[in-house]
């Protein structure tokens, strides 16, 4: 394994600017376990900051130049601007500065058997499935996930083996800074229009990611995704494929059926031959595909299909991935992180297998650039919803330039033949749902922003009404 920045004897104290983020806080925990003195700062107090303090990681509220004095390395998040007082102070003092993705890549160098899970969709779920399987096999991995996994009590787990499992995000080319022994490529579609020019730009970036795998490493790729198969064709390492449609893939499934909750069971195939029965506790055909990716990756790392089947039967999903928030008077409230048209369609298809009367979808578009560039795809992605409510776009990292809004999206969907309502305020959405949803209905709040609050507000309002 190539020596990296963290192997330098000069690096003893690492300071993290923006330590309160989900990923940064997890990396802080890993660094502390590796023996570094870790400090950090964030703009506000939070439960994450309190947890780090309890662990002995010194944190400061507010970004101040004096916070970095004495540090040997500064790590900053993507939200930190060039004029940040800690970053500018570190530069003046000659302290090396790297971003979060570079730190994650440097940490990977310390684990000879690292797995990086990439793809436009399904990264968090598949990373979690891989984690569950490796834990079931007793391999004691270190884990870093972009969502909360109950089995590890959060987003990060510190293991003592040389296995490391992490998500690999393509945005801004972050995963090009990683050093994986095994890559998983779930799918490649156009997204992140504020960074990528077009699908060719996305494909090129994934191609460069695939080229990072050493010759003694491997790639697990979705045989049903033509872009994934194209970009791995010339890579000189072991390749394992999986799929639901391709007859030539390494791992496949047949006899797929769904129970009343929409969860799948299937016969696992290895080179077309039956191996074992797999029963999932998460819904949808897309999760059948995700589970095959997880099985393929874990098999490459030495796990047995039996351990995989046991682990997958225990896996009930991660936070904000078809998460059942509650049931009120026969109305089931579900929250899902889906924000890309393909994800939305897959989630609504999964909901169709869940026993229901009507499906209400309350969608909050995520970023102006995505809403604008994928407008045509959004018009058909809600076909499986019976009733669609749109609220305002969640800006995230972007500013509103006035070029696109949710009313425009609502008009486009209406012209495509589907009834849609635009309701700006969350409280008004809750009021409308309370008056019109009926027993047997499913309400799905959907998006990568704070739309989950609508479901929580709905359930809380009904709870108060029942008590009064």
Backbone torsions as a table, in degrees:
resi	resn	phi	psi	omega
1	UNK	NA	132.3	-176.7
2	UNK	-65.2	134.8	174.8
3	UNK	-64.7	147.5	-179.5
4	UNK	-132.2	-172.7	-178.4
5	UNK	-56.7	-39.4	-177.4
6	UNK	-71.9	-11.5	177.9
7	UNK	-82.7	-11.4	179.9
8	UNK	-67.0	134.6	178.7
9	UNK	-69.8	-13.9	179.1
10	UNK	-78.2	-15.5	-178.3
11	UNK	-93.2	103.9	178.5
12	UNK	-116.4	-41.4	179.3
13	UNK	-114.9	127.7	179.3
14	UNK	-114.8	128.5	178.1
15	UNK	-108.8	131.4	-178.5
16	UNK	-110.9	113.5	176.4
17	UNK	-87.5	113.6	-171.9
18	UNK	95.5	36.2	-173.2
19	UNK	-68.0	-15.8	-175.9
20	UNK	-79.1	-4.8	177.7
21	UNK	-71.3	158.6	-177.4
22	UNK	-59.1	-47.7	-178.5
23	UNK	-72.2	-45.9	-177.2
24	UNK	-61.9	-40.5	-179.6
25	UNK	-65.4	-37.8	177.0
26	UNK	-65.4	-41.1	177.7
27	UNK	-65.3	-34.0	176.4
28	UNK	-61.6	-41.9	178.0
29	UNK	-62.1	-43.1	-179.3
30	UNK	-64.8	-43.9	178.9
31	UNK	-60.5	-42.7	179.4
32	UNK	-62.1	-41.1	179.1
33	UNK	-66.7	-30.9	178.5
34	UNK	-75.8	-5.5	173.9
35	UNK	105.6	4.9	179.0
36	UNK	-83.9	151.1	168.4
37	UNK	-80.1	122.0	-174.0
38	UNK	-117.1	129.3	171.4
39	UNK	-128.1	167.5	180.0
40	UNK	-168.0	168.4	178.3
41	UNK	-140.3	154.8	175.9
42	UNK	-149.9	163.0	-175.3
43	UNK	-79.9	-16.8	-179.2
44	UNK	-147.3	156.2	176.9
45	UNK	-73.2	148.6	179.5
46	UNK	-160.2	170.9	177.2
47	UNK	-64.2	-30.5	177.9
48	UNK	-66.6	-44.1	178.1
49	UNK	-61.7	-42.8	179.4
50	UNK	-62.3	-39.0	177.9
51	UNK	-63.9	-44.8	179.5
52	UNK	-62.2	-40.3	177.5
53	UNK	-60.1	-41.8	179.3
54	UNK	-64.3	-28.9	179.6
55	UNK	-80.4	-5.0	-179.6
56	UNK	92.3	9.5	176.6
57	UNK	-90.7	114.1	-174.6
58	UNK	-73.4	125.0	179.4
59	UNK	-122.6	154.9	178.7
60	UNK	-129.3	136.8	175.4
61	UNK	-88.2	122.6	-175.7
62	UNK	102.5	146.7	178.7
63	UNK	-98.0	117.4	-176.4
64	UNK	-136.5	144.7	-176.8
65	UNK	-56.8	-38.4	-176.9
66	UNK	-66.1	-18.4	-179.0
67	UNK	-63.9	-28.0	-174.3
68	UNK	-94.4	-7.8	-178.4
69	UNK	-63.1	127.7	-177.8
70	UNK	94.1	-7.1	178.0
71	UNK	-78.3	149.7	177.3
72	UNK	-100.6	-13.7	-179.8
73	UNK	-155.8	137.1	175.0
74	UNK	-115.3	133.4	176.9
75	UNK	-118.0	133.1	-177.2
76	UNK	-128.2	154.0	178.2
77	UNK	-85.8	169.5	180.0
78	UNK	-64.9	-22.1	-179.0
79	UNK	-77.3	-13.6	-178.2
80	UNK	-78.5	125.3	-179.3
81	UNK	-89.8	166.6	-175.4
82	UNK	-62.2	-26.1	-178.9
83	UNK	-93.3	11.4	177.2
84	UNK	-58.0	133.0	-174.9
85	UNK	-61.4	-32.7	179.2
86	UNK	-73.1	-41.1	179.8
87	UNK	-66.0	-44.9	-179.5
88	UNK	-66.4	-36.9	178.4
89	UNK	-66.2	-39.8	179.7
90	UNK	-65.5	-41.1	178.8
91	UNK	-62.1	-45.6	179.7
92	UNK	-62.0	-34.6	-177.7
93	UNK	-84.6	-2.4	-179.7
94	UNK	76.3	19.8	178.7
95	UNK	-81.2	128.0	177.2
96	UNK	-57.1	138.8	-179.0
97	UNK	-126.9	129.9	178.0
98	UNK	-135.4	157.9	177.2
99	UNK	-87.1	173.9	-174.7
100	UNK	-60.0	-42.8	-178.0
101	UNK	-63.8	-38.7	177.9
102	UNK	-63.9	-40.6	176.9
103	UNK	-60.1	-45.0	179.6
104	UNK	-60.4	-40.2	176.9
105	UNK	-64.7	-39.4	178.4
106	UNK	-65.8	-37.7	177.0
107	UNK	-64.6	-39.9	179.0
108	UNK	-56.3	-35.0	-179.1
109	UNK	-60.5	-22.7	-177.5
110	UNK	-84.9	-4.6	-178.6
111	UNK	-120.9	107.3	-176.4
112	UNK	-59.3	-26.3	-178.2
113	UNK	-119.5	75.7	-178.6
114	UNK	-100.1	143.7	-179.9
115	UNK	-120.2	127.5	177.5
116	UNK	-116.3	121.3	-175.7
117	UNK	-102.6	115.8	-176.2
118	UNK	-119.3	169.7	177.7
119	UNK	143.3	155.7	177.6
120	UNK	-67.0	-33.5	-179.5
121	UNK	-134.3	152.7	168.4
122	UNK	88.0	6.3	-175.0
123	UNK	-62.4	-49.5	-175.4
124	UNK	-63.7	-45.4	-179.3
125	UNK	-63.7	-46.1	-178.1
126	UNK	-67.2	-40.6	176.1
127	UNK	-59.8	-40.2	178.8
128	UNK	-66.5	-41.2	177.5
129	UNK	-62.4	-44.6	177.4
130	UNK	-59.4	-43.2	179.3
131	UNK	-60.0	-45.0	-179.7
132	UNK	-62.4	-41.4	-179.2
133	UNK	-65.7	-44.5	-178.3
134	UNK	-68.5	-32.9	174.1
135	UNK	-67.1	-41.2	178.3
136	UNK	-61.6	-35.4	-180.0
137	UNK	-79.9	-6.9	177.0
138	UNK	78.7	27.8	-175.5
139	UNK	-88.1	-6.2	172.3
140	UNK	53.5	56.0	-177.3
141	UNK	-79.5	157.0	163.5
142	UNK	-87.5	136.5	-170.2
143	UNK	-129.6	137.9	176.9
144	UNK	-138.2	106.9	-172.3
145	UNK	-117.5	153.0	179.3
146	UNK	-85.2	2.8	177.4
147	UNK	-142.6	166.9	-177.2
148	UNK	-81.4	128.6	177.9
149	UNK	-115.8	115.9	-174.2
150	UNK	-57.4	-35.2	-175.9
151	UNK	-62.9	-22.3	178.6
152	UNK	-114.4	6.1	175.9
153	UNK	71.1	26.5	179.7
154	UNK	152.6	-138.5	-176.1
155	UNK	-109.4	-13.1	-174.4
156	UNK	-135.5	139.4	174.8
157	UNK	-131.3	135.3	178.2
158	UNK	-97.0	116.9	176.0
159	UNK	-106.1	174.9	-179.0
160	UNK	-116.0	7.3	179.6
161	UNK	-98.4	-176.1	177.9
162	UNK	-95.2	18.9	175.0
163	UNK	-94.0	135.0	176.8
164	UNK	-136.8	129.5	-177.1
165	UNK	-121.7	128.7	-179.1
166	UNK	-150.6	154.0	170.5
167	UNK	-74.4	151.1	179.3
168	UNK	-128.3	101.4	-176.4
169	UNK	-87.5	136.4	-178.2
170	UNK	-82.5	-15.7	-174.9
171	UNK	-57.9	132.0	-179.2
172	UNK	58.3	20.9	179.2
173	UNK	67.7	24.4	-175.6
174	UNK	-54.9	-42.2	-173.9
175	UNK	-71.8	-7.9	176.7
176	UNK	-71.9	-9.5	178.7
177	UNK	-96.2	4.2	-176.4
178	UNK	-90.8	167.8	-179.1
179	UNK	-137.2	68.1	-175.9
180	UNK	-84.7	149.5	170.2
181	UNK	-85.6	-32.5	178.6
182	UNK	-132.4	131.6	174.6
183	UNK	-111.4	142.8	170.5
184	UNK	-113.6	125.3	178.2
185	UNK	-116.4	105.1	-172.7
186	UNK	-80.2	-42.1	-176.4
187	UNK	-173.3	158.1	179.4
188	UNK	-135.7	110.5	176.4
189	UNK	-132.6	167.2	178.5
190	UNK	-75.7	128.5	176.4
191	UNK	-158.7	177.3	179.0
192	UNK	54.4	58.7	-177.2
193	UNK	-66.3	-13.6	176.4
194	UNK	-79.6	-5.7	177.7
195	UNK	-124.2	-48.8	-177.6
196	UNK	-87.3	142.0	178.9
197	UNK	-72.9	-46.3	-173.9
198	UNK	-164.0	-175.1	-177.8
199	UNK	-65.3	-31.3	177.7
200	UNK	-64.6	-37.3	177.1
201	UNK	-65.4	-41.0	177.3
202	UNK	-63.5	-47.0	179.7
203	UNK	-59.4	-42.8	179.9
204	UNK	-61.7	-40.6	-179.4
205	UNK	-67.4	-42.7	176.1
206	UNK	-64.3	-35.4	177.6
207	UNK	-62.2	-42.0	177.4
208	UNK	-67.4	-33.3	175.3
209	UNK	-64.5	-46.4	180.0
210	UNK	-60.9	-34.0	-178.6
211	UNK	-69.5	-11.2	178.9
212	UNK	-73.9	-19.7	-175.5
213	UNK	-68.7	130.0	177.7
214	UNK	-68.6	160.6	-177.3
215	UNK	-61.8	-26.4	178.0
216	UNK	-92.1	10.4	176.5
217	UNK	-99.5	-157.5	-177.6
218	UNK	-157.1	162.6	175.7
219	UNK	-128.4	130.9	171.1
220	UNK	-104.0	122.2	-174.5
221	UNK	-130.8	149.3	179.9
222	UNK	-78.8	111.4	-178.6
223	UNK	-67.9	-16.3	178.9
224	UNK	-84.5	-6.8	-177.5
225	UNK	-108.5	109.6	-174.4
226	UNK	-63.2	-34.9	179.4
227	UNK	-65.8	-41.9	178.9
228	UNK	-63.2	-43.6	-178.1
229	UNK	-67.9	-36.2	179.8
230	UNK	-64.6	-43.8	-171.6
231	UNK	-76.6	-16.7	-179.9
232	UNK	-95.5	-4.1	-169.6
233	UNK	-58.9	-35.6	-176.2
234	UNK	-102.9	11.0	-176.8
235	UNK	-82.3	125.2	-175.6
236	UNK	-85.0	65.8	175.4
237	UNK	-146.2	174.3	177.3
238	UNK	-65.3	141.0	179.9
239	UNK	-127.8	134.0	176.7
240	UNK	-124.1	134.8	-178.4
241	UNK	-118.4	158.8	176.2
242	UNK	-144.8	160.7	178.6
243	UNK	177.1	165.7	177.9
244	UNK	-104.4	-18.0	-176.3
245	UNK	-112.4	-39.9	-176.4
246	UNK	-69.4	134.0	179.4
247	UNK	-88.3	-7.9	-175.2
248	UNK	-106.5	7.5	-177.0
249	UNK	-77.5	159.9	-179.6
250	UNK	-66.9	-47.6	-178.1
251	UNK	-119.4	135.1	-180.0
252	UNK	-147.2	-174.3	-178.9
253	UNK	-143.1	147.4	172.7
254	UNK	-142.6	171.5	-179.3
255	UNK	55.2	46.2	-178.9
256	UNK	-78.5	129.6	177.6
257	UNK	-138.2	161.7	-176.9
258	UNK	-125.9	140.6	176.8
259	UNK	-87.8	-172.8	-174.7
260	UNK	-66.9	-16.6	176.6
261	UNK	-95.9	4.0	179.3
262	UNK	82.8	8.3	-179.9
263	UNK	-84.4	140.2	-172.7
264	UNK	-93.9	150.7	166.0
265	UNK	-125.8	146.6	-179.8
266	UNK	-158.9	164.4	172.9
267	UNK	-92.6	120.8	178.9
268	UNK	-75.0	133.6	-179.9
269	UNK	-115.0	140.0	171.8
270	UNK	-122.1	113.9	-173.0
271	UNK	50.6	41.2	175.1
272	UNK	84.5	-5.2	-178.4
273	UNK	-102.3	137.6	-178.7
274	UNK	-65.3	139.7	-177.9
275	UNK	-117.5	-54.0	-174.8
276	UNK	-164.0	157.9	176.0
277	UNK	-86.1	134.7	-179.8
278	UNK	-118.6	131.6	178.2
279	UNK	-121.4	122.4	-178.1
280	UNK	-98.1	153.3	175.1
281	UNK	-111.6	16.3	174.6
282	UNK	-126.4	145.2	-169.6
283	UNK	-88.1	160.4	168.0
284	UNK	99.4	149.9	177.2
285	UNK	-65.5	-32.0	179.1
286	UNK	-62.5	-29.5	178.0
287	UNK	-79.9	-22.2	168.4
288	UNK	-62.0	-46.2	178.9
289	UNK	-62.8	-44.6	178.2
290	UNK	-59.8	-39.9	-179.1
291	UNK	-66.9	-35.7	176.6
292	UNK	-64.8	-39.5	176.4
293	UNK	-61.2	-42.5	-179.5
294	UNK	-65.5	-43.0	178.9
295	UNK	-62.7	-43.3	-179.8
296	UNK	-61.5	-44.9	-179.5
297	UNK	-64.8	-44.1	-177.8
298	UNK	-70.2	-34.9	175.7
299	UNK	-62.3	-41.1	177.8
300	UNK	-59.7	-32.8	-179.5
301	UNK	-91.6	7.6	172.3
302	UNK	101.4	6.5	179.9
303	UNK	-82.2	152.5	-178.9
304	UNK	-90.9	151.2	174.7
305	UNK	-58.6	-32.1	179.6
306	UNK	-64.6	-43.5	178.0
307	UNK	-64.6	-38.4	178.8
308	UNK	-62.4	-45.3	-179.4
309	UNK	-63.3	-41.1	178.8
310	UNK	-63.8	-45.1	-177.4
311	UNK	-66.2	-42.6	-178.0
312	UNK	-66.6	-28.8	177.3
313	UNK	-72.0	-18.5	178.2
314	UNK	-93.4	-17.6	-173.4
315	UNK	-78.5	118.7	-176.6
316	UNK	-111.4	15.6	175.9
317	UNK	99.5	175.6	178.0
318	UNK	-116.2	169.2	-180.0
319	UNK	-56.5	132.9	175.9
320	UNK	71.2	17.4	173.2
321	UNK	-119.8	96.8	-174.7
322	UNK	46.7	50.1	-177.5
323	UNK	-87.8	119.4	177.6
324	UNK	-75.8	112.3	-175.7
325	UNK	-84.7	-26.0	179.7
326	UNK	163.3	171.1	178.1
327	UNK	-129.6	129.6	178.5
328	UNK	-129.6	115.9	178.4
329	UNK	49.6	44.5	176.3
330	UNK	83.3	1.1	177.7
331	UNK	-100.8	120.2	-178.7
332	UNK	-93.6	127.9	179.6
333	UNK	-106.6	123.3	-178.1
334	UNK	-123.6	143.7	175.3
335	UNK	-119.7	139.8	179.3
336	UNK	-142.8	145.4	-174.9
337	UNK	-80.6	-4.3	-174.3
338	UNK	-53.1	130.1	180.0
339	UNK	-142.0	-6.6	174.8
340	UNK	-101.7	144.8	-177.6
341	UNK	-50.4	-41.2	179.6
342	UNK	-64.8	-39.0	178.7
343	UNK	-66.7	-42.3	179.9
344	UNK	-59.7	-48.5	-179.3
345	UNK	-61.3	-42.2	-179.7
346	UNK	-65.2	-41.4	-179.9
347	UNK	-66.1	-40.9	179.9
348	UNK	-70.4	-33.5	173.8
349	UNK	-63.9	-40.5	178.2
350	UNK	-63.3	-39.5	178.9
351	UNK	-64.1	-29.8	178.9
352	UNK	-63.1	-25.8	177.4
353	UNK	-86.0	-5.8	178.8
354	UNK	-90.0	126.1	-177.0
355	UNK	-51.3	123.4	-174.4
356	UNK	-159.1	166.8	171.0
357	UNK	-95.8	-70.1	176.3
358	UNK	-124.8	153.6	175.6
359	UNK	-108.0	115.7	172.0
360	UNK	-94.7	128.3	175.8
361	UNK	-115.6	120.2	176.9
362	UNK	-108.4	106.2	-169.9
363	UNK	-112.1	134.1	174.5
364	UNK	-114.5	105.8	178.7
365	UNK	-57.4	149.9	-176.5
366	UNK	-118.4	113.2	-179.4
367	UNK	74.8	142.0	-180.0
368	UNK	-68.7	-39.8	-176.7
369	UNK	-64.3	-41.5	178.8
370	UNK	-65.9	-43.9	-179.0
371	UNK	-60.6	-41.4	-179.5
372	UNK	-69.9	-48.0	-172.9
373	UNK	-73.5	-26.5	-177.5
374	UNK	-111.3	20.4	-176.5
375	UNK	-52.4	-46.6	-178.7
376	UNK	-62.8	-39.1	179.8
377	UNK	-68.3	-35.6	178.9
378	UNK	-63.4	-29.6	-174.6
379	UNK	-64.1	-24.4	-178.6
380	UNK	-112.5	-3.1	-174.8
381	UNK	-76.6	-13.5	-177.5
382	UNK	-101.0	16.0	-173.8
383	UNK	-56.0	-33.5	-176.0
384	UNK	-83.4	-4.8	176.2
385	UNK	-85.9	138.8	177.1
386	UNK	-79.9	-37.2	-178.8
387	UNK	-135.9	129.7	-177.4
388	UNK	-119.7	129.6	174.8
389	UNK	-120.5	128.4	175.7
390	UNK	-108.1	142.9	170.6
391	UNK	-121.4	-176.7	-173.0
392	UNK	-63.9	154.9	178.6
393	UNK	-66.1	134.9	174.7
394	UNK	-83.8	115.3	-170.3
395	UNK	-69.1	-33.3	-175.6
396	UNK	54.0	-118.7	-175.1
397	UNK	-85.7	1.7	-171.6
398	UNK	-108.3	161.8	172.5
399	UNK	-105.4	148.5	-179.6
400	UNK	-79.3	114.1	178.8
401	UNK	-98.4	5.8	175.5
402	UNK	83.1	1.8	-175.5
403	UNK	-79.5	-23.9	-175.5
404	UNK	-150.5	148.0	174.6
405	UNK	-152.3	174.6	-175.7
406	UNK	-69.2	-27.9	176.3
407	UNK	-63.4	-39.2	176.8
408	UNK	-62.8	-43.3	178.8
409	UNK	-63.7	-41.4	178.3
410	UNK	-60.7	-42.1	178.6
411	UNK	-63.0	-42.8	-179.3
412	UNK	-64.5	-41.6	178.9
413	UNK	-66.5	-38.7	178.0
414	UNK	-62.5	-42.5	178.9
415	UNK	-65.3	-25.0	177.8
416	UNK	-79.8	-3.4	172.9
417	UNK	105.0	9.8	-179.2
418	UNK	-114.5	139.3	178.0
419	UNK	-77.2	130.6	-179.0
420	UNK	-143.1	144.1	176.1
421	UNK	-114.7	139.5	172.2
422	UNK	-104.8	119.0	178.5
423	UNK	-128.4	118.8	-172.5
424	UNK	-71.8	-54.3	-171.4
425	UNK	-86.1	136.7	178.8
426	UNK	-59.5	-39.6	-178.1
427	UNK	-63.6	-36.0	178.3
428	UNK	-71.8	-33.1	175.0
429	UNK	-63.4	-46.0	-179.9
430	UNK	-60.3	-42.9	179.7
431	UNK	-62.1	-42.5	-179.8
432	UNK	-65.9	-43.3	178.2
433	UNK	-62.5	-42.8	-178.2
434	UNK	-61.4	-35.2	-178.4
435	UNK	-81.0	-26.6	-168.5
436	UNK	-117.3	-22.9	177.8
437	UNK	-70.6	146.2	-175.4
438	UNK	-126.6	160.2	177.3
439	UNK	-53.8	136.1	-177.5
440	UNK	96.6	-12.7	179.3
441	UNK	-79.3	155.6	171.0
442	UNK	-114.2	131.4	172.0
443	UNK	-109.1	119.7	177.8
444	UNK	-112.6	114.5	170.4
445	UNK	-85.9	133.6	-167.8
446	UNK	-139.9	133.7	177.5
447	UNK	144.4	165.1	-176.3
448	UNK	-95.2	4.2	179.6
449	UNK	-95.3	-130.6	-177.1
450	UNK	-110.0	23.9	-178.3
451	UNK	-63.6	-21.3	177.9
452	UNK	-56.1	-24.4	-178.8
453	UNK	-62.8	-29.3	-179.8
454	UNK	-62.0	-46.7	178.1
455	UNK	-62.5	-42.2	179.4
456	UNK	-65.3	-40.1	177.8
457	UNK	-65.2	-39.3	178.9
458	UNK	-62.4	-47.9	-179.0
459	UNK	-66.1	-39.8	-179.8
460	UNK	-66.9	-40.4	179.4
461	UNK	-63.2	-41.1	179.8
462	UNK	-69.6	-35.1	177.8
463	UNK	-63.9	-44.4	179.2
464	UNK	-64.9	-38.4	180.0
465	UNK	-65.1	-37.7	-178.9
466	UNK	-68.3	-33.3	-178.0
467	UNK	-76.2	-35.8	-175.5
468	UNK	-71.5	NA	NA
